Each structure stands twice: as C-alpha cells, then as structure tokens.
Amino acid sequence: MVERKTYLSKFPVRSGQGRPTQMMRPSSAIEICAQEKYFEFSGRASRSEFGFFFLFSLLFATVINSILYYIGDLFGEWVGSISNILMVITSLIFIIPLLAVSARRLHDVGKSGWYILIGIIPLLGWYLLIKAYTDEGEDSLNAYGKLPINDV
C-alpha cells in the first residue's frame, strides 16, 4: 500500500470530475463530520466541509459551555464542579471530529495529517496551518484519495 501512495504522489492522475463547483450545505457538512466520518482520518475534505463543521463546533461548544458556566456560577460550588466537568466533556466531544476533518482537509491540499502539529509553533505555525486550511485543494487524485464531492 505504501508503494501505491508513493506512485500516486509522483504521478498524479487527472480526473474528469474536477474540483467541486459549489459549496457543501452546512447541514451536510455537520452530518458528515459528526456522524458518518467522526473517527475517519483518511480521505479528503473540501474547504466548505471543514469550514462549516469548524464554525458549528466552535459556536455550539461556546454556547453550551457559557450556559454551563453561568449555571455553575449561579448555584454554587457543588453545581459549579459538575458544570466544569460537563464543560470539559462538551469540549472533548468535538476534539476527535475536528482533528479528523482537519487531517482530511490537509490531505486535500496534499499534506500529511501530522501537519496539524505545526500549530504548536505560535504565530508562524498558526499562519501556515490557516493557509493550508484555506488553500484550494489539489484538482487530481493524490496519495490520500479521490477528490471530495460536495453533492450530498
């Protein structure tokens, strides 16, 4: 299998399909990332799939954690500690699918999923990671699979 990936990365095969011409619907992106591909780190993800799921998870976790923080602050120490535990659980629920869609997005631009670790470097790493997330994906079959489709 390693030989095949090396072969494909050296000699990309043009596909008649081309890049997706339209954005994925937000509901489709959320459904794919949260249900179908929750633990899937292989394959490729389009910019719209990554972007919509990233925004959804950021907004959802922020709202839920804000409500839990307010409830914990309102009712005292015991409820506050339960609220803190629930905040951590809420955040952890989104870590795995966010890492998975991030790796698939990096695969679409021809980078390894381990490229996520460049985000450890402040400023420069963040810049390079955001640039990779927003770049147009490769328009041919690459070592990570076929082109993503946005028609779901």
C-alpha positions as CSV (number, residue, x, y, z in Angstrom):
1,M,0.0,0.0,0.0
2,V,2.9,2.4,0.7
3,E,4.2,1.8,-2.8
4,R,0.8,2.8,-4.3
5,K,0.7,6.0,-2.3
6,T,4.3,6.9,-3.4
7,Y,3.4,6.1,-7.0
8,L,0.2,8.3,-6.9
9,S,2.0,11.2,-5.3
10,K,4.7,11.2,-8.0
11,F,2.4,10.8,-11.0
12,P,-1.0,12.4,-10.2
13,V,-3.8,11.2,-12.3
14,R,-6.1,13.8,-13.8
15,S,-9.8,13.2,-13.1
16,G,-12.5,14.4,-15.3
17,Q,-14.5,15.3,-12.3
18,G,-12.7,18.5,-11.3
19,R,-13.0,20.4,-8.1
20,P,-16.5,20.8,-6.6
21,T,-18.2,23.8,-8.2
22,Q,-20.5,24.6,-5.3
23,M,-20.2,24.7,-1.5
24,M,-21.4,21.9,0.6
25,R,-24.6,22.7,2.6
26,P,-23.8,23.4,6.2
27,S,-26.2,20.7,7.4
28,S,-24.5,18.2,5.2
29,A,-21.0,19.1,6.5
30,I,-22.2,18.8,10.1
31,E,-23.9,15.5,9.4
32,I,-20.9,14.1,7.6
33,C,-18.3,15.2,10.2
34,A,-20.4,14.4,13.3
35,Q,-22.0,11.1,12.3
36,E,-20.5,9.5,9.2
37,K,-16.8,10.4,9.5
38,Y,-16.5,11.0,13.2
39,F,-13.3,8.8,13.5
40,E,-12.2,8.9,9.9
41,F,-8.8,10.4,9.4
42,S,-8.3,9.1,5.9
43,G,-9.6,10.7,2.7
44,R,-10.1,14.3,1.8
45,A,-12.4,17.1,2.8
46,S,-13.3,20.2,0.9
47,R,-13.0,23.7,2.3
48,S,-16.7,24.1,2.8
49,E,-17.0,20.8,4.7
50,F,-14.1,21.8,7.0
51,G,-15.2,25.4,7.4
52,F,-18.9,24.7,8.2
53,F,-18.1,22.0,10.7
54,F,-15.4,24.1,12.4
55,L,-17.8,27.0,12.8
56,F,-20.6,24.8,14.0
57,S,-18.4,23.1,16.7
58,L,-16.9,26.4,17.8
59,L,-20.3,28.1,18.2
60,F,-22.0,25.1,19.7
61,A,-19.3,24.4,22.3
62,T,-19.1,28.1,23.1
63,V,-22.8,28.4,23.8
64,I,-23.1,25.2,25.8
65,N,-20.0,26.0,27.8
66,S,-21.2,29.6,28.5
67,I,-24.6,28.2,29.7
68,L,-22.9,25.6,31.9
69,Y,-20.5,28.3,33.3
70,Y,-23.4,30.5,34.2
71,I,-25.4,27.7,35.8
72,G,-22.3,26.7,37.8
73,D,-21.7,30.2,38.9
74,L,-25.3,30.8,39.8
75,F,-25.9,27.7,42.0
76,G,-22.6,27.4,44.0
77,E,-19.6,25.3,44.4
78,W,-21.0,21.8,44.1
79,V,-23.0,22.5,41.0
80,G,-20.1,24.5,39.7
81,S,-17.8,21.5,39.9
82,I,-20.3,19.4,38.0
83,S,-20.7,22.2,35.5
84,N,-16.9,22.3,35.0
85,I,-16.8,18.5,34.3
86,L,-19.7,18.9,31.8
87,M,-17.8,21.8,30.1
88,V,-14.7,19.5,29.7
89,I,-16.9,16.7,28.3
90,T,-18.6,19.1,25.8
91,S,-15.2,20.3,24.6
92,L,-13.8,16.7,24.3
93,I,-16.8,15.6,22.2
94,F,-15.7,17.9,19.4
95,I,-11.9,17.3,19.6
96,I,-12.0,14.0,17.6
97,P,-14.2,15.0,14.7
98,L,-12.3,18.4,14.5
99,L,-8.9,16.6,14.3
100,A,-10.4,14.1,11.7
101,V,-11.8,16.8,9.4
102,S,-8.6,18.9,9.9
103,A,-6.5,15.9,8.8
104,R,-8.8,15.3,5.8
105,R,-8.6,18.9,4.8
106,L,-4.8,18.8,4.9
107,H,-4.9,15.7,2.8
108,D,-6.9,17.7,0.2
109,V,-4.1,20.1,-0.2
110,G,-1.5,17.3,-0.3
111,K,-0.1,17.5,3.2
112,S,0.0,14.8,5.9
113,G,-2.4,15.0,8.7
114,W,0.5,15.3,11.1
115,Y,1.0,18.8,9.6
116,I,-1.6,19.8,12.3
117,L,1.3,19.7,14.8
118,I,2.8,22.8,13.1
119,G,0.1,24.7,15.0
120,I,2.2,24.2,18.2
121,I,4.6,26.9,16.9
122,P,3.0,30.3,17.8
123,L,2.2,32.8,15.1
124,L,4.2,31.2,12.2
125,G,2.7,27.7,12.8
126,W,-0.8,29.2,13.1
127,Y,-0.3,31.2,9.9
128,L,1.0,28.1,7.9
129,L,-1.9,26.0,9.3
130,I,-4.6,28.5,8.4
131,K,-3.0,29.0,5.0
132,A,-3.2,25.2,4.4
133,Y,-6.8,25.1,5.5
134,T,-7.8,27.9,3.2
135,D,-5.8,26.8,0.1
136,E,-7.5,25.3,-2.9
137,G,-7.2,21.6,-2.8
138,E,-5.4,19.6,-5.4
139,D,-7.5,19.0,-8.5
140,S,-6.4,15.5,-9.2
141,L,-6.2,12.2,-7.4
142,N,-3.4,12.3,-4.8
143,A,-1.8,10.0,-2.3
144,Y,-4.8,10.5,0.1
145,G,-7.6,9.6,-2.2
146,K,-10.0,10.9,-4.8
147,L,-11.4,14.4,-5.0
148,P,-14.0,15.3,-2.3
149,I,-17.6,15.8,-3.6
150,N,-19.9,18.4,-2.2
151,D,-23.1,16.9,-3.6
152,V,-24.6,15.1,-0.6
